[in-house]
């Protein structure tokens, strides 16, 4: 029996996980459930679902040696729960759109060929994302699928912010600064306009998406001005396991002294660095905050993260010609008052002053009344942004959140 309201599945694939959510779209978009398959590639993966109906909620072990098996388990569950024709559409977060894709689009054969060509731009994410699109097409051949590109928000960065200072011939191959976390930034700008008004959203804004992956974006008059990530998501500030910016000469040094090849260096930069590399114990900011009083390595990892984010805020304030609003989002940005306080400490020259009690309580506005800059905490929602985007692309209605 056909659903009265469209049902949209959102899929957000990571290097070792698949996050998903199911939405119902009518006059508004309503989340029915969300879940994820974690620890893909490890001996015991977990499949977890949390639903508005408690009958949908569960957590169980699954065998998922790779994304192909994991997405098969997800599709099996969808069919068992709701039947073969339960879904109206699927929306995929696709990390890289290259220089061609500046808007979300319905998936077609020509697009898949272009995404395969772009796979070397982000080998950690793109092959699995393409595979999941193809797997859904095989199982549900009539299901419309929409690709939502994480680079799209930054597509029209000013040329000076896009250029890499390397020989020009590489630009013709698509080598430029792209930026990522675009779905999160698009949601944050919409939410800023809703909660603070259009004037605030049209002002000079810095968005700090701080989670396992971390980046910042500078926005003026609603348009992107700059962002910390570059050609790949490994650039910018230190992250959970990614290094952030490095001296490019480091690769040549390690190649000569330790025999590192390009693959090993890439593995180090993406999976063994950042908070994990400096602390030598954990990639999780919560663990490091708990240990920093007893472990100097944990303390230095936290200090390095906060220092680098602070520097990017200062740099982006200069690029914007001042600052009106600073937004914290992401797992760390939304839930770590101590990190926010350390980042903002010393930024009074920019007009940033936190109110300690508001910050400790994770309130929506954490700046003091005397500060010139409004500092906000906004809970980001990439899945909701994907669902609303699918509705817009396919004309399904449901532009607002319930």
N, C-alpha and C positions, 0 to 999 in steps of 0.2 A: 504493500500500500504506500502510495506516494506521501511524503511528508508535507504537511500544510505549509511549514516555513522552510526555507532553504537551510541545509546543514553544510557547514564548511569545516573541513579539517585543515589545520595549519601544521606544517612540518618544519622543524628547525634542527637541522643536522649538525652536530659537532664532530670533532675528530674521534671521540669515543662515546658519543651519546646521540640519541634522537629525542628531542622534545616535541611534544605534539599537544594540540588542544582542539576541542570540538565546540563550534559555535552555532547558534541558531540565529538566523538573520530575518527579521521582520521589519517593523518600524524602527527597531534598534537591534544592536548586536548583543546577544546574551551568551555567556560562556556556560556550556553544559558540563564540561569536564576538562581536565588537563592531566598530562602524565609524561613519563619519559622512560626510555630504555637506557640504562647506564652501564658503564664498564664493558662496552662492546670490545671484543678482542681479548678479554681476560677470562680466566676459567669459569667464573660464575657471574653472569650479568644479571641485572635486576630489571623487572618490568613493573612499573608503579603507575597507578591511576588514582586520581582524586576527583570525585564527581559531586555535583550538587545533590544528586540522588545517591544515598549511601550504598545502594546496591551496586553502583558502578566502581566503588573504591576497593582497591586491592593492592598488594605488593607480593610478587613472587619471583622466584629464580627462573631464568631462562638460559638456554644455550644460544649464544650469539657470538660466534668466532669472528664475524665481520658484519658490515652494514647490510649486506645482501640478506643474510639470515635474520638479522634484527628487524629489517623492514618487512620481511615475510611474516614474522611473528605479529607485528603491528597490524598488517592487513588481515591475517587470520582472525585476530581479535575483533576487528571492525566487522567482519562478516558474521562472526558468531554473535556479536552483540546486536547488530542492527540489520543484517542482511546485505545482499550484494548491491542493492540500489539505494542504500540509505543516504549516501553522500550526494550533495549537489555539486560540490567543487572542492578542490584541494589547492592550498596556497603554500608555496615553498619559499623559505628564505634561501636565496642564492647569494653566496658571499661576494662573488665578483661578476660585474656586468661589463668589465672592460670599458673601452671608449665608445662602444656602440650603444649599449643599453642604458638610457637615462631615465626610463620609466618602466613600471611593472608591465608585463605583457603576458598574454595567454601563450602557453608553451606550444610550439610547433616544431616540425622536423628541422627547419633551417636554424632555429634558435639552438637546438641541441647540438648541431654541428658547430656552431660558433662557441658554445660553452665548452665543448671538447677542446677546441683550439685554445681557449683561455685557461684550461686546466693547469698548465705549467705556471701560471701567475700565482696560483694558490693550491699546490698539490696536497696540502693537509686537509682541505675541505671539498674542493670542487669535484673530484672523481666520485666521492660518496654521494654528493648532492645530485649529480647527473644520474647515478645509478638508481637513486630513490625515485626520481621522476620517471625513469624508464620502467621500473618495477610496478609503479602504480598504473602506468599506461597498459602494461601487459595484463594486469589483474582486472583493471576497470577501464577498458578501452574507450568507453564513451564519456568518461568523467573529465570535465574541463579542469585543466591545471594552470595555475598562474605563477609565474616566477617573479618574486619580489627581491630586487637587487639591493644588497647592503651598501653598495658603492653609489647608488643613484642619488642620494641626498647631496653628495659632494661633487656630482658630475660637472656642475658649472662653477667650480672654484675659479677665482681670478687666475689668469694664466701665470702670473708670477708665483702663485702658490702651488701650481700644478707642475711646473718645470723641475726636472732633476738636473743638477749641474754636471752632466756627463755628455759625451759627444752626441750631437743632434740626431745622428742617424738612428739612434735607439728610440727616439720619440715616434718615428714612423712605424715602429714595431709595437707601439702601445705602451712603452715604458714611460711612466709618469707617476706622479703622486695621485693616488685615488682616494684614500680614506675609507673607513669602514664604520660599523655600528650605525649605519644610516637609518635603519628601521627604528632603532631606539631614538635617534635624534629627531626623526620626523614625528614620532609619538610625543616626545618631550616638548617640541615646539607647539604642537596642537594643544597639549595639556597646559602649557604656560599661557597660551592665549585664552583658554577656557577659564583658568583659575585666577590669572592676574590681569587679564584684559589684553586687547590687541595692541595697545600702546606699549606695554611691557614686551610683548613678543616682537614688536618692530624696533625695539631698542638695541643696545649693544649687549649681547648675551654670550656667556661662555657656558657650554654644557660639558659636564665632567661625568662620563660613563665609566665608573670604576667598579670592575668586577674581576672575574678570572682573566678576561681580556679587558684592557683599560685604554681609553683614549679620551681626548678632549676635542671640542669643536668650537670655533668662533663664528658667531652669526650676527649680522647687522642688517636691519630692515627686512628680516625674514630670510635673508640669503646667506649661504655659507661663504665665509671669508678665508678660513684655514682650518686644518685639522692635524692632529699629532701623528696619526698613522699615515703611512705613505704608499709605496708600491705594493707592500704586503702588510698584513696585520702584525708583523713582528716589530714595526717601527714605533717610535714615540717613547712613552713612559715605560718603566719596568712593569711587568705584569706577573701573574702567578707563576708561569714557567717560561714566558717570553722575555727576552732581554730588553726590548726597547732599543733606542738608538745606540749604536756602537761605532767606534772608530773603524772604518773599512780596512785599515791596515792590520787590524787584529787577525783577520783571516790569513793573510800572507805570513804573519809571524807564527801562528799556530801550525800552519802548513809546513813551515821550515823546522820548527822546534819539536813538534809532536807528530808530524806526519798526517795531520787532519786533512781529509779530502772534503769536497764540497758537500756531500751528503752528510758526513759526520758533523760538519760545522752547522749545517741547517738544523740537524737534530738537536745540537747543543743550544742554539739560539732560540728554538721554538719550544723545547720540551725539558731542558735542564737548567734554565737560567732564571732570571727574575727573582721573585721572592724565594723560590726553591733553591736556586743556585747560591744566593748570598747567605741564606739561613742554614743551608745544608740539612734541614729537617722537615720543612713543610712549605707547600705552596698556598696554604690557607691563611689569610690574614687573621682570622680568629685565633688560630693556634699560635701565631707569632705574637699577638698582643698578650696572650696568656703567658707566654714564655719569656717575654723580653726582659723582665726584671732579673731572671736567673741566667739568661743565655744572651751573651753579647751579639752573637750572630743573628738571632731573631731581632734584637733591638736595632741592629744596623740595617736589616732588610726593611723594617718598618720605616726607619728614618730615611733611607734612600728613596723609597716609594713616595713618601710625603714631600720630600725635598724636590724631586723631579716634577711632581704634579704642580707644586707651588711655582716652579720656574716656568712651566707652560702657561699657567694662568697669567703670570706677569708678562710673558711674551705676547700672548693673545690680547691682553689689555692694550698693549702698545699697538698691535696690528689694528685693533678696533678704534683706536683713538680715545680710549676710556672704557668704562664698564658700568652697566646699569644693573645687570642681573647675573648671578652665578647660580647654576643648578647642579646639584649632586644627584646622581642616579646610579643604578647598578648595585650588585650585592654589597660591595664595600661602601659605596657612596650613600646608600639608603640606610645602612644598618651599623655603621661604625662611627659613632660620635667622636671618639678619640682621634681617629684619622682625619676627620673633617676639621677638628680643632687645630691639629698640628699643621695641616695644609694652610689654613687661613691665618695662623699665627704669624704676625709680621707683615701682613698685607694691608695694614691700616692705611698705608700711603695710597692705596687704590680705592679706599673707602669701604673696605671689607671689615666688618666687626661682627662677631658672633655674640649671641645672648646664650650664656652657658646652659641655663635651665632648658631653654627651648631646644638647643642642640642635643642635650642629653636625652630628651624625650622624643627625639626624631620627629619634631613637629614639621609642618609643611613650610613654615617660614622660620628660619633659625638666626636671622640677622637681628642686631639690636636696633632700637628706634633711632639711635644717633648715627648709625652707619649710612653712608650714601648709597651703598650697593645692597640690593635685595638678594639675600642668599636663601635659596629654596631647596627642599628635598622633594623630589618627585619620583614616585615608584614607576619605573618604566615598564612597558608591556609590549614587547615585540610581537607576541602572538596576536594580541588584539589588533595591532597595526596591520598585520598580514591579513587578518579576517576582513577588516574594513576595506583594505586595498582590493581584495578579491571581489567584494561586493561592488566596488566602484568600477573595476575593469569589466565585470560580467553583467553589470546593471541589475544587481539583485536587491537593491535597497539596503537598509541596515547600515547607514552611515554613522549613526550615533551609538554610543555605548549605553546599555541598559543599566 
